[in-house]
Amino acid sequence: MEDIEDLLIGSGGGAPPGFRLPLNTVAVKPKKNVKNGAKLNGSLLSESSLFSTVPGTQTIYIKTFGCSHNQSDSEYMAGQLSSFGYGLSDDPENADLWLINTCTVKNPSQSAMDTLITKGKNAQKPLVVAGCVPQGSRNLKELDGVSIVGVQQIDRVVEVVEETLKGHEVRLLTRKTLPALDLPKVRKNKFVEILPINVGCLGACTYCKTKHARGHLGSYTIDSLVGRVKTVIAEGVKEIWLSSEDTGAYGRDIGVNLPTLLNGIVAELPPDASTMLRIGMTNPPFILEHLGEIAEVLRHPCVYSFLHVPVQSGSDAVLSAMNREYTVSEFRTVVDTLTELVPEMHIATDIICGFPGETDEDFAQTVSLIEDYKLPQVHISQFYPRPGTPAARMKKVPSNIVKKRSRELTAVFEAFTPYNGMEGRIERVWITEIATDRVHLVGHTKSYVQVLIVAPETMLGSSAMVKITSVGRWSVFGEVIEILTQTDRRTSTKERLSREVKCAPCVDQDESCACSGDNAAAPCACGLEGCGEQQNGAGTDTASHNQQLLEDQNNTSLIGNFLSRRRKTPTRKLDDSRTASGDSPKQETSREEAPNEWGFVDRVFLGGLILSLFTFLALLVHLGFRIKLSK
């Protein structure tokens, strides 16, 4: 099938991002068995196909392969479909349509896509395929008979789904403007926002197929990204992951750079460090000139001291064949500088084993590099030739040697014990998800070490001081000793925004942050425990806060919830003065009692209880008279 692109009305450039175009602006290819149809804008549509289904009443199954950027795209598509009435299901068998978001990085992920498409066709499910595979390989045989939505057309997914459910085959692949960041979104984890800062990259790696799909670098503006950060914080997000094919290249197409963006985002993070920032994967070339500034951001208490910097090989000869545009020495400079400037810095990297032309000596240099740094995370993969890439035409290393090298390097890496020495330490941990064993909650330290704890699900979205009780190869185990921040599910977005205080980035641990709010400046002590560390007045409230948490868990009955509304809520009063020298303002530790007034709902509820009581008594009296008369 030839590519069918958007048909635009008039001479305009289409609809703005997120705006749903009229039905007749989507180009469709009807099924060949349509008979007695009417021609509409060049497409043959039968009357029955137009009215056989009611849009927005069906259930959609979404399957995502690949990176966090793909996950974010799926969340945006799910949000749009949900906002138009479609149901979302994890059960493919009972879904009316399957939406498959694909990855083209490695052969296994594309093979999994092929298997799922075949299964869907056999089950006669309408299929929509999105992501990098159709965008980079639009003429694949496996894509025959399915609808396609391109990586920069995710804001049109509702139209594609509607037409596909009518039996039409739709393809939207033309790259236009970047999708809007404020589209509806259904997050896989409600506490984690995956924020794409740009698409594409500036590199030309000989093995990479993603460049064919995502294209050249396209960056979102700083204002749009900072605006999105403000929005998701107000929505209760506790972790923001910056996602990109190459974070370090951000802004080079629009005249800005990554440190400028990071400082703009950090300035919006809550001063109590209740929301953390995780910087995404970055290749060495584009951060070398900004290492000092990036280290400054990574030291900030509201930013994880973690960075993913893929090296791919420890041999300069192999890096040159890959066209990676850096040397092993430059990679070492990145790692050495960040580990020196950022306390407890953790770095992850990637290795490709068996790249075409890799010799035993090249591989030995890679092993030596990994042994030198003993990084806590190393993602090891075998070389997979991707169709259409220069590396696919190079002379391959025999597959048995590739597998042998992969096993050898994996054994070297798994022998490391990166978390030895953590046992007994007390760390602040941000808790955001449930472990696959359904027993533990998963959190991360400032260095992004995974911590497993046994705690109630009510602690999701909170941070706590945790004592590390034991260490494993891939994670550590701990027990909560103090809750620092707790998700307040009773606070409205408007109320949170009205109390918002912003914290500017700190250059070092001893420097005070410049904080501003709607009223006077509030203190922001940047110390070892993080930006907005609990201050004197709050520090004395830990016991009462934890007690309140336990009480909230117990107030599950209707009457219990009503009675809890009558408790006097202690509040903290701060002095808003600041000395001319920039010292932190003094704080009062006095506490005020919130007014204990009966609201309208309270009066109605109490009146209902009293009325019910009198009704019950009246029924008892009436029943007694009936029994007495019957005798």
C-alpha positions, 0 to 999 in steps of 0.5 A: 500500500502506498503511504496515505498522508494527511489531506488538509482543508484549503491552503492552511497547515492543518489543525493546531496540535491537539485539535480534532480535525473534521472526519473528512480531513483524514485520508483513509483506504477503505477495505476492497470489499466495500460495495455500493459506496459513496465517494467522499473527498476521494475516498470510497466510504460505504454508508453502513461503515459510517454509521455502524459504530458509535465513536467513543464507546469501544475499549482499547488495548495499548501495548508499548515497546521500547524507551521511556519516550515511547511510554510517554507517547502511549500515555498521551495517546491513552489520554486522548482516547480516554477523553473522547470516551474510549475505555482502556483495558489491559485485557487484549482478548476483550478489547475492541481495538489494539494500539501497538506502540513499537520500538526499532532499536533491536531485533527482539522488540520488533520481533515481539511486535510482529508476533503481536500483530499476527496474533491480532490479525488472527483474532480479527482485531482492528489494529493501529501501529504507532512508534518508530517501526512504522515511521522508520520502515513504513513498507514492512510486509507486517504492516499491511492491512493495519492503520499507522500513526507516526511519532509526530502524529500522536495528537491525531490518534482519536481520528485514526482509531475511529476510522480503523474501527469502521474498517478503514486503513489509515496512515498518518506519517508526515512530520510536522510540528511537535505534538503539544505537551498539554494534551490529555495524558493517562500515566502508567504511574500517576506519580511519574511524569515522563517529559520529552524535551526533544525528539531526534538527535544530531548524531549519525551512528552507523548502527542506529535505526531510531534516527530514521524514525525520530529524525533530526533534532527538534527541541521544545521551548524552555517556556513550554517545558517549564509550563508543563513542569508547573502543571504536573507538580500541581497534579501531584506528580512526584518524579519528573523524568526528562526523556530524549534520544539525546538529552545533551543535545537539547536546544542546539536547534533553537539557540539554547542549551541543556543547563539553561533548561535544567535551571529553569525546571529546578527553579519550579520544583517544590522546596521540600523536595517532594518532587524529584527530577531525573535527567535522561540519557545523554551522549558524551559529545554534547555535555563535555562543554557543560560538565561543570554546570550539569554537575551543579544541577546534579548536586541540587537536592531536588535532582537525582545524582544519576546520569545515563551516559552510554559509551557502547565500547571501550575501543576507539577503533570501534567507536570510530566505526560506530561514528559515535563522535567521541573517544574513550578518553572523553567518556572517562573525562565525563565520568571522572568529572561528575564523580568528583564534583557530585557526591555519591554520583551514580552513572549508568552506561551501555555496551554493544558486544560484537560490533562489526570489526570488533577484535579480541583486543577491542573487546579486552579494552571494553572489559578493562573500562568496565572493570576500572569504573565498576559502574552500578548499572551497565546495559549489555546487548549483542549487536543486531544489524538493523535494516537500512543502516550502514552497520548492516552492510559491514562484515559481521563478527561470528554470532558464537563469538558475539554471544561468548563476549556478551556472556563474559562481560555480563559475568564481569559486571555481575561480580561487582558489589556496588551497594556494599557498605550501605547497610546501616545507613539512613537515606532519604527515599522517594517512594513511587511504585509497587514492586512486581512481588506485590509485597514491597514498595519501590523507592530511590535514594538521591543517587537513584539506588533502588530501595525495597521496603515493606510499607502500606500503599498509602506511602506511595508518592511520599518520601521518608527516611529509611534505614538500609537493613540489607543489600543485594546485587541489584537493589537494597532493602530498608525500613521506614523510620520517619515519613518526611512528605506525604501525598495529601489527597484531600488538597485541591489543585487550586489550593496547592497552587495558592501555596506554591513556593519556588526554589532557585537552584543551589550552587553548593550544599552550603548555599541558601536557595532564593525562594519566592512565593506569592507573599514574602520570601520563605526559607529554603535551607539546602543542606544534606537532607535536601532543598526545603529540609524540614525546618524547626517548626516542622521538625517538632511535628514529626510524631504528630504527622505520623500519628495523623497518617495512622489515624487517616488509615483507620478512618475508613467508615463514614462516621469515622471520616465525619468525626475526623473532620471535627479535629482541630488541625494544627498549623505552622506559623512562619515569620516572613522576615529576611535579613539584609545579609541574606540569612535565613529568616527566623521561624516561629514554632508556635502553633495555631488552632484551625477554626472549629466551625460547622460547615453546611455539609456538616450540619446537613450530615448531623441533621440526617443522623438525628432524623434517622435516629428518630425514625428508627425509634418511631418504628420501634414504638410502632412495632411495639404497639402492633405486637401489643394489639395483636395479643 
